[in-house]
């Protein structure tokens, strides 16, 4: 008898099949985004990257909320910092939980209050809301069953991370297959693991590509995060200012425009870092396709009327890496995101492949 038949086959996950974790640059390795360690939440400080690989240590929920609000982390960072922040509560209640129903009820109340405080830091980041709700549901189930709540929450976060990086991998593979040898790729802000992995897969497939990364004022994520991460992977990248994309399009240096998306509505409106929309208009004028990575489906965001754009402190616009660029009495505005209508979007990168923004409502899982 074939002994191999007696051993059940274990299908490797998408991330394992593609070697995802080995390809990730430093800033996108999960443990460097945010983690719970020795009773604290450690958040990778993207304000100091790439000049420093340092972490902000948070002792309580307010510390984590402040770090998210102050842009210590962004993109996928806020949700991972937020769910780990819940362990500041579950870990410290651990000793008394098994003996006191009252203390368990107090913990659930505290978790709800923490969720509200964390969500208020980035109102446009619906991924953070959804993932906090998932972890709180796990905590509630553990309380009901009398299980170790902290252990359940820790396990839930680990499982969530594995699932999300599998999802990143599937979307990245779909996008990488559409990138052609010799193409120039424009992006905007920091596209997180989905976009970055699509470049890594394309390069590993033997495609010679060049990325154009606008600096992304006022926090310079394109300069500080995107360009160094791409360069770390050995892919050619040109840092440009935010007002250069149309020029390079006109010179036929760019063949695709690809970004992440903080939110995509069910009717196909793409919400991303301010500046995404104007690049989409320029791309359409030059017959360049625009692709946006989905992170998931939010049933509450059906159209642009359901979107709340985060309005950040206008004073941030009057600074460049902490240095004033104008006089104090000048007024400024800072909407953190803009909305690109579906007619400017060639395709949304989902778990089902690349689909039309007009077909999203029919997909149950993005």
N, C-alpha and C positions, 0 to 999 in steps of 0.2 A: 504494500500500500504506500502511496506517495505521502511522505510525512508532511509535506507542505499543505496538503489538503486538511490536515488536522489543526492547522494554525489559522485562525480567522485573519483575513487581510484587513489592514487598517489603512484606509485611504488617506493619503497626506492632504492637509488643508491647502487651499490655494496659496497662502503665504509660504508654506513649506515647499510646495511644488516650484514656485518661482524664486525661492531664495530671497524673499523680501527683506528679512531682517538684516542680512549681510550687505544688502545694497544701500540701506538707509544711511544718509549722512548723520553726523553726530547730533545735530539739533532735532532730528526726527526719530531718533531711537526712543521708544516709549519711556524708558527710565530717565531720559534727559528732558522730557517734556514736563512731567510732574509725577511725584511719587510720595507715598506715605512711608516714613522711616523714623524709628525711634521716637514715636509720639509726636512727630511734626510732619507738615506737608512741605516738601522741597519742590520749588518751581524753578525750572530753567529760566534764567533771566535773559530774555531775548533783547532787552534794551542794550545789554552790554556785548552781546554776540555780534561779530565774530572776534572781537578783540579780547574778550574773556569768556571762558566756559564756566560760568558761576551760577549759583542757585540762591534764591530768596527763601529763607526759612520762616515758616508761618506756624505760630503756636495756637491760633484760634481762628474761628470763622471770620471774624472781622479782618484779620491779617490777610486771609486768602481773598476775601472780597476786595480789599484795598489793592492787592497785587493785580487782580484781574482788571479793576478799574484803572489802575495806573499803567496798564499795558506792559507789565512784566512779561506776560504771555499773551498770545492772540491766536487766531485760527482755531486749530483743534485744542490748543492749550487750555482755554478756560473751562471746557467741560471736564477735562481730565483733572485739573486742579480742583474743580468744584466737587466731583464725586469723591476724591481722596479727602477733601475737607470734612466730609461726613464721618470719616473714621476718627477725626478728632473727638467726636461725640461718642461714637459707639465703643471706641477703645477705652475711653475714660469711665464709661458706665459699666464696663464689662464685669467687674467684680461683684456689683450689687444686683445684676439683672436676674439671676436665677432665683433670688429670694424675695423679690419685691415686685408685685404687679404694678404698684403705684409708680415705682421707678421706671418701669418699662413704658408706662403711659407718658411719663415725663420725657423720656427719651424720644418717643415718636413726635411729641409736641416740639421738642427742640430741633429735631430733624426738619420738620415743616418750616419752622422759623428760619433755619439755616438756608433752606431752599429758597425762600423768598428773598433773603438778603443777597444770596449769590446771583440769582436770576436778575435782580434789579441792576446789577453792574453792567450788563450788556444786553439790553432788551431786544436787539435784533438777532441775538444768537439763540435760535430756537433749539439747536442741537443740545445746548447745555440744559435747557428746561426738560427736554425729553429724557436725557440720560440721568439727570437727578431724580426724576420721577421713577425711572426703572429701578434705581438703587434703593430709593425709599420704599418701593413696593416689596423688594426683597427683605428689607428690614422689618416691615410690617408682618410679612409671612413668618419670619423667624420669631418675632414676638408672639404671634398667635400659637405657634407650635412649641414655644418654650425652648427654642434652639439658641445657640450662641450667636447673638446678633452681629457682633464684630466679625466673627469668622464668616458668616453668611455674606456680609457686605464686602469683605475683602475678596471672597471668592467670586462675587458678582462683578466686581471691578475687573478682576483678571479675565473672566469669561467675556466680558464686554470688550476689553482691549483686543483679545484674540479674534473675536467676531469682526470688529471694526477693521483690523488690519487685513483680514481675509477680504473684506469688502473693498478696501483700498486697492488690494491686489487685483481683484476682478475688474474694477473700473480702469485701473492703470493699464492692464493688458489690452482692454478694448481700445483705449486711446492710442497706445503704442502701435497697434496694428494699422492705425490710420496715418501715422507719421511716416513720411517717405524719406528716403536717403537724400541728403543734400538740402533739406528744408531749413528755413529759418522760422523760429517759433517765437512769437511775442507772448508774454504773459503780463500779469499785473498783480502787485502785492506778493504775498507768499502763498503758493498753491497747496501747501501741506503735502502729505504723503501720496495722495492720489496723483497729482500732477507730477511731483518729483519722481515718483516711481515710473510713470509713463515715459519720462525721458531716459531713466536708467534702463528700462526694458528695451526701448528703441535703440539705445547705444549698444547694449549687449547683443542685440540682433544684427549688429554690424552697420547701422545707419549713422552716417556722419551728419550731425545736426548742430545748429548754432542757435542759442537762445538769446533773445533781447529782453532785458529786465529793466523796466523803468524803476527809478529810485524809490518812488512811492512816498511823497511828502504826506504829512509832516513827520511821520515816525521812521521813514526810510527803510521799510521792511524789504523792499526790493534790493536795496544796496547792502543791507546788513544781514539779511536772512537768505533771500532767494539766490542772489549771485554767488555768495560763498558756498552755499549748499550744492549748487550745480557744479561749481568749480571743484569742490571736494570729490565729486564723482567722476572727474576727468572729462567733463563735457564742456565744449566751448560756450562761453557766455559773454555777452557785451552788456555792460551797465550803461543805461542811457537815462536822460532826464525825462520827467513826466510829459514834456511837451514835444518829444521827438518821434513817437510812434508813426504818425502819419507820414513824416518825411521818409522813414525807412520803408514804409509800405510803398510810397511812390517810386522808390529806387528798386523795388522788387526784391528787397532783402528778406521780406517776411511772407511766408506762404500759409501760416496758420496762426490764429490767435486763440490761446487756451488759458483759462483761469479756473480757480476754484470758485465756489459760491457759498456764501454764508447761509443763503436761503434761496430756494426756488419754489415759486407758488405752483399750485396745481394747474393753473392755466399758462404756465411757462415763463413768468417774469423772473429774471435772474437778479438777485440782490447780492452785491459784492462790494469790495472796497471802493470808495469814491474814486472815480476816474475810469472805472470799467466801462461805463456806458459810452463815454466819448470815444474810447478806443473801438468799441463795437460799431459806432457810426462810421468812423474812419475805415474800419475793416470792410464794412459793407460797400462803401464808396469805391474800394479797390478790389472788390470781388474776392475778398479773403474770408474764409469760413471762421466763425467763432464758435468754440466748444466750451461748455462750462461743466465742471464736475459737480454732480449731485452728492449730497451726504446722506440723504434719506428723505422720506415723505412726511410732511407735516399737514395733517388733515385740517388744521385750523387756519392754514394760509392758502386760501383758495384763489385770491386775486391780489392785485396791488393795493386794494383798499384795506387789506388785512395786515399790511406791513407798517411797522413803527420804526422809522429811521432814527438811529441813535444820534443825538445832537451832542457833540462833545464840546469841551471848553474852548471857545474861540481863541483864547490866549495861546493855545498850542500851535495855531497856524502862524503866529508871529514869532515862532522860535524855529531854529534849525539845530538839532542836537544840543539844545540848551542855550544856544546863542541867539540873542534878539536879532531879528532881521528888519525891524521897523521901529517906529517910536510908539510909546504906550498909548497915545490918544487915538491911534488909527483903529477903526473897528474891523472886525473879522467875523467870518462864519466858518463852522466846521461840522457839516453833516458827514458822519463817518462812512456812510454807504450810499450807493445810488442804485437805481432800478433800470435794468435793460429789458425793454419789451421783447416778446418772443419773436417778432419779425426780424430782429437783428441776431437771433441765435440759430446757428446752423444745426446744432445738435447738443443734447444733454447726455453726459457720460453717466450711465447708470449700471446697476448690477445686471441688467438685461442687455447691455451693450449700449451703443449710441443711438438715441431715439430723438425724434422731433419734439421740440418743446410743446407742440400742440397735442402730442399723444401721451403726455405724462399722467393725465388724470385717469387713464385706463390701466396704469401700472400700479400694482399693489405694493411692490417693493422696488425702491430705486437704488 
